[in-house]
């Protein structure tokens, strides 16, 4: 038994002497838990500042109140203007609302038309335009939109019913009718008639409370949303089309990080020394690694998208040229990331450990797993500096929206900039001789 205990002690000494093993066992999981906790930690409070295009064409008090409720709820960030070709803010109309959503600038829009609430209305009619590129985000916007409106203005129903009664019975007859009904209710249910005739605001509060307690809304038919999907109606498999880019870029990062860390294995096996003994420079070795990894990344992404087309009927041919462009620059950025791991690490184990952490972190905050709008605002800002975010957005632009080349130029430019910066840092680190 003593011998076994000594061997166990030896194993622990070896374990604690390996910082990579320790970090992968304790530090990396803790950091990822902290990251995901900050993302989902406010789940009870719900998301805030969801982007919603908003256009109010009705000047009725009800329409103005809806705008005020949405503006002050904290759940939504209302977008009421867009910038024209000269960069000037321009108020929306119905057509520009649709075009704004079609271009991917927002997932949904709410329009309150001029005839939303007429003198003969009991409820209110609104138009809801949406792009389900992120179906969870769109469904959340839709649900929270109805919930926010109905929880804040249930008086629409009572106000409309009161107007209808006044219209058909007249003011005096309507009041007498209400008193007669109150007396009948009091007689059979032993309720004080004054409680039946209590002020309208009290009825509203009570109705809202009953609605909340029963788990359904008695006002659900009062808010009438005329829905129209603007993008993606012709796509055969929406889920696969939305998801394939995120999973493809994550697997590519893992592949290229391992390919770059193979430099350590070549150094350990003496391959690097034999290459340097021949008329081959360090720069040529690095360029060969870089171009090999980039070509491998391009092939891997292309194969994954072809597989998606064969298995899930993803349309990759309609916009093939732009898809290839995004694949090239995404592969370039991912290759630079893999080279950076090799440049800043001292061993292959360190490169793999650091790569695992960074890939999982970038995939989670970059939109590969779930919409970035579910995250706190400071994490959303961080997500926009990750190559996963711009690759994902580029794939969605091409496959979901069939975007032309001019629309994906920002994605291409950012991915190229990320690749250039990371490659420059890697070259500086390689000159310090960490790898060879």
C-alpha positions as CSV (number, residue, x, y, z in Angstrom):
1,X,0.0,0.0,0.0
2,X,2.9,2.4,0.8
3,X,4.2,1.8,-2.7
4,X,0.9,2.7,-4.3
5,X,0.6,5.9,-2.2
6,X,4.1,6.9,-3.3
7,X,3.2,6.4,-6.9
8,X,0.0,8.5,-6.4
9,X,2.1,11.2,-4.8
10,X,4.5,11.1,-7.8
11,X,1.6,11.4,-10.2
12,X,0.3,14.5,-8.3
13,X,3.8,16.1,-8.4
14,X,4.0,15.5,-12.2
15,X,0.5,16.9,-12.6
16,X,1.2,20.1,-10.5
17,X,4.5,20.7,-12.3
18,X,2.7,20.8,-15.7
19,X,1.0,24.3,-15.9
20,X,-0.9,23.3,-19.1
21,X,-2.5,20.3,-17.4
22,X,-3.4,22.4,-14.4
23,X,-4.9,25.1,-16.5
24,X,-6.9,22.7,-18.6
25,X,-8.2,21.0,-15.4
26,X,-9.1,24.0,-13.3
27,X,-8.4,27.5,-14.9
28,X,-10.0,27.0,-18.3
29,X,-13.2,25.5,-17.0
30,X,-13.5,28.3,-14.4
31,X,-13.0,31.0,-17.0
32,X,-15.5,29.4,-19.3
33,X,-18.1,29.1,-16.5
34,X,-17.5,32.8,-15.7
35,X,-18.0,33.7,-19.3
36,X,-21.2,31.6,-19.8
37,X,-22.5,32.7,-16.4
38,X,-22.2,36.3,-17.5
39,X,-24.1,35.5,-20.7
40,X,-26.9,33.5,-19.1
41,X,-26.8,35.0,-15.6
42,X,-29.4,37.6,-16.4
43,X,-31.9,35.1,-17.8
44,X,-34.4,35.9,-15.1
45,X,-34.3,39.6,-15.9
46,X,-34.6,38.8,-19.7
47,X,-32.7,40.4,-22.5
48,X,-32.5,44.1,-22.9
49,X,-32.1,46.6,-25.8
50,X,-33.4,44.2,-28.5
51,X,-33.2,46.1,-31.8
52,X,-36.7,46.8,-33.1
53,X,-37.4,49.0,-36.2
54,X,-40.4,51.1,-35.2
55,X,-42.8,53.3,-37.3
56,X,-45.9,55.0,-35.9
57,X,-48.2,56.3,-38.5
58,X,-51.2,56.8,-36.2
59,X,-51.6,59.9,-34.0
60,X,-54.2,58.3,-31.7
61,X,-53.4,58.3,-27.9
62,X,-53.3,54.5,-27.9
63,X,-50.6,54.5,-30.6
64,X,-48.6,57.1,-28.8
65,X,-48.9,55.2,-25.5
66,X,-47.6,52.0,-27.2
67,X,-44.6,53.9,-28.5
68,X,-43.9,55.3,-25.0
69,X,-44.2,51.9,-23.4
70,X,-41.8,50.3,-25.8
71,X,-39.4,53.2,-25.5
72,X,-39.3,53.1,-21.7
73,X,-39.5,49.3,-21.2
74,X,-35.7,48.7,-21.4
75,X,-36.4,45.5,-23.3
76,X,-36.3,47.1,-26.8
77,X,-34.1,49.6,-28.5
78,X,-36.4,51.3,-31.0
79,X,-34.8,52.3,-34.3
80,X,-36.9,55.1,-35.8
81,X,-34.5,56.5,-38.5
82,X,-32.0,55.2,-41.0
83,X,-29.1,56.9,-42.7
84,X,-29.4,57.9,-46.4
85,X,-26.5,57.9,-48.9
86,X,-25.2,61.2,-47.4
87,X,-25.3,59.8,-43.9
88,X,-28.2,61.9,-42.8
89,X,-30.9,60.4,-40.5
90,X,-34.2,59.9,-42.4
91,X,-37.5,58.8,-40.8
92,X,-38.8,55.4,-41.8
93,X,-41.7,54.7,-44.1
94,X,-43.2,51.2,-44.6
95,X,-41.0,50.5,-47.6
96,X,-37.8,51.6,-45.9
97,X,-38.7,49.5,-42.8
98,X,-38.9,46.4,-45.0
99,X,-35.7,47.2,-46.9
100,X,-33.9,47.8,-43.6
101,X,-34.8,44.4,-42.3
102,X,-34.1,42.7,-45.7
103,X,-30.5,44.0,-45.5
104,X,-30.0,42.3,-42.2
105,X,-29.8,45.6,-40.1
106,X,-32.5,44.3,-37.7
107,X,-34.4,41.1,-37.2
108,X,-37.9,42.6,-36.8
109,X,-40.0,45.8,-37.2
110,X,-43.3,47.0,-35.9
111,X,-45.5,49.4,-37.9
112,X,-48.6,51.1,-36.4
113,X,-50.6,52.0,-39.5
114,X,-52.9,55.1,-39.7
115,X,-56.0,52.9,-39.3
116,X,-54.6,50.9,-36.4
117,X,-57.2,52.1,-33.9
118,X,-60.4,53.6,-35.3
119,X,-63.6,54.8,-33.6
120,X,-65.1,51.3,-34.2
121,X,-62.1,49.4,-32.9
122,X,-62.0,47.3,-29.7
123,X,-58.5,46.1,-30.3
124,X,-55.5,47.6,-32.1
125,X,-54.0,46.3,-35.4
126,X,-50.3,46.5,-36.1
127,X,-47.9,45.1,-38.7
128,X,-44.9,42.9,-37.7
129,X,-42.2,42.4,-40.3
130,X,-39.4,40.0,-39.5
131,X,-36.3,38.1,-40.7
132,X,-35.9,34.8,-38.9
133,X,-32.1,34.5,-39.6
134,X,-31.9,34.0,-35.8
135,X,-35.1,32.2,-35.1
136,X,-34.7,32.3,-31.3
137,X,-34.1,36.1,-31.4
138,X,-37.1,36.7,-33.6
139,X,-39.5,34.5,-31.5
140,X,-38.3,36.3,-28.4
141,X,-38.9,39.7,-29.9
142,X,-42.3,38.6,-31.0
143,X,-43.3,37.2,-27.6
144,X,-41.8,40.1,-25.5
145,X,-43.4,42.6,-27.9
146,X,-46.9,41.3,-27.2
147,X,-46.2,40.7,-23.5
148,X,-44.8,44.3,-23.0
149,X,-47.8,45.9,-24.8
150,X,-50.5,43.8,-23.2
151,X,-49.0,44.1,-19.7
152,X,-48.8,47.9,-19.9
153,X,-52.0,48.8,-21.8
154,X,-54.8,46.3,-21.1
155,X,-57.1,49.3,-20.9
156,X,-57.4,49.2,-24.7
157,X,-60.0,46.5,-24.4
158,X,-62.0,48.3,-21.7
159,X,-61.7,51.6,-23.4
160,X,-62.9,50.1,-26.7
161,X,-65.8,48.2,-25.0
162,X,-66.8,51.4,-23.3
163,X,-66.8,53.3,-26.6
164,X,-68.9,50.6,-28.2
165,X,-71.4,50.7,-25.4
166,X,-71.6,54.5,-25.5
167,X,-72.0,54.3,-29.3
168,X,-74.9,51.9,-29.3
169,X,-76.7,52.8,-26.1
170,X,-75.7,56.4,-25.5
171,X,-74.0,57.8,-22.5
172,X,-77.1,57.8,-20.2
173,X,-78.4,54.5,-21.3
174,X,-74.9,53.0,-21.0
175,X,-74.6,54.2,-17.4
176,X,-78.0,52.8,-16.5
177,X,-77.1,49.5,-18.2
178,X,-73.9,49.2,-16.1
179,X,-75.9,49.9,-12.9
180,X,-78.5,47.3,-13.7
181,X,-75.8,44.7,-14.4
182,X,-74.1,45.6,-11.1
183,X,-77.3,45.0,-9.2
184,X,-77.9,41.6,-10.8
185,X,-74.3,40.5,-10.1
186,X,-74.6,41.8,-6.5
187,X,-77.9,39.9,-6.0
188,X,-76.6,36.5,-7.2
189,X,-73.0,36.6,-6.2
190,X,-73.3,38.7,-3.0
191,X,-70.8,41.4,-4.2
192,X,-71.0,45.0,-3.3
193,X,-72.4,46.9,-6.4
194,X,-69.8,49.6,-5.9
195,X,-67.0,47.1,-6.4
196,X,-68.6,46.1,-9.7
197,X,-68.7,49.8,-10.7
198,X,-65.3,50.7,-9.3
199,X,-63.0,53.0,-11.4
200,X,-61.7,51.8,-14.7
201,X,-58.0,51.8,-13.6
202,X,-58.8,49.4,-10.8
203,X,-60.5,47.0,-13.3
204,X,-57.4,47.2,-15.4
205,X,-55.1,46.3,-12.5
206,X,-57.3,43.4,-11.5
207,X,-57.6,42.1,-15.0
208,X,-53.8,42.2,-15.5
209,X,-53.3,40.4,-12.2
210,X,-55.8,37.7,-13.1
211,X,-54.1,37.3,-16.5
212,X,-50.7,36.9,-14.8
213,X,-51.9,34.4,-12.2
214,X,-53.8,32.2,-14.7
215,X,-50.9,31.9,-17.0
216,X,-52.7,33.3,-20.1
217,X,-53.7,36.7,-21.3
218,X,-57.4,37.7,-21.6
219,X,-56.1,40.4,-23.9
220,X,-54.3,38.2,-26.4
221,X,-56.9,38.9,-29.1
222,X,-56.8,42.7,-28.5
223,X,-53.3,43.1,-30.0
224,X,-53.6,42.0,-33.6
225,X,-50.3,41.6,-35.3
226,X,-50.3,41.2,-39.1
227,X,-47.1,39.2,-39.6
228,X,-44.9,39.1,-42.8
229,X,-41.7,37.2,-43.2
230,X,-39.4,39.2,-45.5
231,X,-36.4,36.9,-45.9
232,X,-35.8,33.2,-46.1
233,X,-39.3,32.1,-47.2
234,X,-37.9,30.1,-50.1
235,X,-35.1,28.3,-48.1
236,X,-35.7,24.6,-48.0
237,X,-34.0,24.0,-44.6
238,X,-33.8,27.2,-42.6
239,X,-32.3,25.6,-39.5
240,X,-29.4,24.0,-41.3
241,X,-28.8,27.1,-43.4
242,X,-28.5,29.2,-40.3
243,X,-26.4,26.8,-38.3
244,X,-23.9,25.3,-40.8
245,X,-21.6,28.4,-40.9
246,X,-21.1,28.5,-37.1
247,X,-20.3,24.8,-36.7
248,X,-18.0,24.9,-39.8
249,X,-15.9,27.8,-38.5
250,X,-15.6,26.2,-35.1
251,X,-14.3,22.9,-36.4
252,X,-12.0,24.8,-38.8
253,X,-10.4,26.6,-35.9
254,X,-9.7,23.4,-34.1
255,X,-8.2,21.8,-37.3
256,X,-5.9,24.8,-38.0
257,X,-4.8,25.3,-34.4
258,X,-3.6,21.6,-34.4
259,X,-2.0,22.0,-37.8
260,X,0.0,25.1,-36.6
261,X,1.1,23.4,-33.4
262,X,2.6,20.6,-35.5
263,X,5.6,22.9,-35.7
264,X,6.5,21.8,-32.2
265,X,6.4,18.1,-33.3
266,X,8.6,18.8,-36.3
267,X,11.1,20.6,-34.0
268,X,11.1,17.7,-31.5
269,X,11.6,15.1,-34.3
270,X,14.4,17.1,-35.8
271,X,12.6,17.9,-39.1
272,X,13.0,21.7,-38.6
273,X,16.8,21.4,-38.0
274,X,17.2,19.3,-41.2
275,X,15.2,21.8,-43.2
276,X,17.3,24.7,-41.8
277,X,20.4,22.8,-42.8
278,X,19.3,22.9,-46.4
279,X,18.9,26.1,-48.4
280,X,15.5,26.8,-46.8
281,X,14.9,29.9,-44.6
282,X,12.6,30.3,-41.6
283,X,10.4,32.6,-43.7
284,X,9.9,29.9,-46.3
285,X,9.0,27.4,-43.7
286,X,6.5,29.8,-42.2
287,X,5.0,30.6,-45.5
288,X,4.7,26.9,-46.4
289,X,2.9,26.3,-43.2
290,X,0.7,29.3,-43.6
291,X,-0.3,28.5,-47.2
292,X,-0.8,24.8,-46.4
293,X,-3.1,25.6,-43.4
294,X,-5.0,28.1,-45.4
295,X,-5.6,25.7,-48.3
296,X,-6.6,23.0,-45.9
297,X,-9.0,25.4,-44.2
298,X,-10.5,26.3,-47.6
299,X,-10.9,22.7,-48.6
300,X,-12.5,21.8,-45.2
301,X,-15.0,24.6,-45.3
302,X,-15.9,23.8,-48.9
303,X,-16.4,20.1,-48.1
304,X,-18.6,21.0,-45.1
305,X,-20.8,23.2,-47.1
306,X,-21.0,20.6,-49.9
307,X,-22.0,18.1,-47.2
308,X,-24.6,20.5,-46.0
309,X,-26.0,20.9,-49.5
310,X,-26.2,17.1,-50.0
311,X,-27.6,16.2,-46.6
312,X,-29.8,19.2,-45.8
313,X,-30.5,20.8,-49.2
314,X,-28.6,24.0,-48.4
315,X,-28.5,26.2,-51.5
316,X,-24.8,26.9,-52.0
317,X,-24.9,27.3,-55.8
318,X,-27.1,30.4,-56.1
319,X,-24.5,32.6,-54.5
320,X,-21.4,30.4,-55.0
321,X,-19.0,33.1,-55.9
322,X,-19.6,35.2,-52.7
323,X,-19.6,32.0,-50.6
324,X,-16.2,31.2,-51.9
325,X,-15.0,34.7,-51.1
326,X,-16.1,34.4,-47.5
327,X,-14.6,30.9,-47.2
328,X,-11.2,32.2,-48.5
329,X,-11.0,35.1,-46.0
330,X,-12.4,33.1,-43.1
331,X,-9.8,30.4,-43.8
332,X,-7.1,33.2,-43.9
333,X,-8.2,34.6,-40.5
334,X,-8.4,31.1,-38.9
335,X,-5.0,30.2,-40.3
336,X,-3.5,33.3,-38.7
337,X,-5.1,32.4,-35.4
338,X,-3.5,29.0,-35.5
339,X,-0.1,30.5,-36.3
340,X,-0.5,32.9,-33.4
341,X,-1.1,30.0,-31.1
342,X,2.2,28.4,-32.2
343,X,4.0,31.7,-32.0
344,X,3.1,32.5,-28.4
345,X,3.2,29.0,-27.0
346,X,6.4,27.1,-25.9
347,X,5.0,23.6,-26.3
348,X,2.4,21.8,-28.3
349,X,0.4,21.2,-25.1
350,X,0.3,24.9,-24.4
351,X,-0.8,25.7,-27.9
352,X,-3.6,23.1,-27.8
353,X,-4.8,24.2,-24.3
354,X,-4.8,27.9,-25.1
355,X,-6.5,27.1,-28.5
356,X,-9.3,25.1,-26.8
357,X,-10.1,27.9,-24.4
358,X,-10.0,30.6,-27.1
359,X,-12.0,28.6,-29.7
360,X,-14.8,27.8,-27.2
361,X,-14.9,31.4,-25.9
362,X,-15.0,32.9,-29.4
363,X,-17.6,30.4,-30.6
364,X,-19.9,31.1,-27.7
365,X,-19.7,34.9,-27.9
366,X,-19.3,35.1,-31.6
367,X,-22.7,33.7,-32.5
368,X,-21.8,30.2,-33.5
369,X,-24.0,28.6,-30.8
370,X,-26.7,31.2,-30.1
371,X,-27.6,34.7,-31.1
372,X,-25.4,37.4,-29.8
373,X,-28.4,39.5,-28.8
374,X,-29.0,37.1,-25.9
375,X,-25.7,38.4,-24.3
376,X,-25.1,41.5,-22.2
377,X,-24.2,44.6,-24.1
378,X,-20.5,44.5,-23.1
379,X,-20.1,41.0,-24.4
380,X,-21.9,41.9,-27.6
381,X,-19.3,44.6,-28.1
382,X,-16.5,42.0,-27.5
383,X,-18.1,39.6,-29.9
384,X,-17.6,42.0,-32.8
385,X,-13.9,41.8,-32.6
386,X,-13.9,38.0,-33.0
387,X,-13.3,36.3,-36.4
388,X,-16.2,33.9,-35.6
389,X,-18.7,36.8,-35.6
390,X,-17.6,38.2,-38.9
391,X,-17.4,34.7,-40.5
392,X,-20.8,33.7,-39.2
393,X,-22.4,37.0,-40.4
394,X,-20.8,36.6,-43.8
395,X,-22.1,33.1,-44.2
396,X,-25.6,34.2,-43.2
397,X,-25.4,37.1,-45.6
398,X,-24.5,34.8,-48.5
399,X,-26.7,31.7,-47.7
400,X,-29.7,33.3,-46.0
401,X,-30.0,36.7,-47.7
402,X,-28.3,35.9,-51.1
403,X,-26.4,39.2,-50.5
404,X,-24.4,40.6,-53.4
405,X,-20.6,41.2,-53.2
406,X,-20.9,44.8,-52.1
407,X,-22.9,43.8,-49.0
408,X,-20.2,41.3,-47.8
409,X,-17.3,43.7,-48.3
410,X,-17.4,44.8,-44.6
411,X,-17.1,41.1,-43.6
412,X,-14.2,40.5,-46.0
413,X,-12.4,43.7,-44.9
414,X,-12.7,42.9,-41.2
415,X,-11.5,39.3,-41.7
416,X,-8.6,40.5,-43.8
417,X,-7.7,43.1,-41.1
418,X,-7.8,40.4,-38.3
419,X,-5.6,38.1,-40.4
420,X,-3.1,40.9,-41.1
421,X,-2.8,42.0,-37.4
422,X,-2.6,38.5,-36.1
423,X,0.0,37.5,-38.7
424,X,2.1,40.5,-37.9
425,X,2.1,39.6,-34.2
426,X,3.0,36.0,-35.1
427,X,6.0,37.0,-37.2
428,X,7.3,39.2,-34.4
429,X,7.0,36.3,-32.0
430,X,8.5,33.8,-34.4
431,X,11.6,36.0,-34.7
432,X,12.1,35.6,-30.9
433,X,12.8,32.0,-31.6
434,X,10.1,30.3,-29.5
435,X,9.5,27.6,-32.0
436,X,12.7,27.3,-34.1
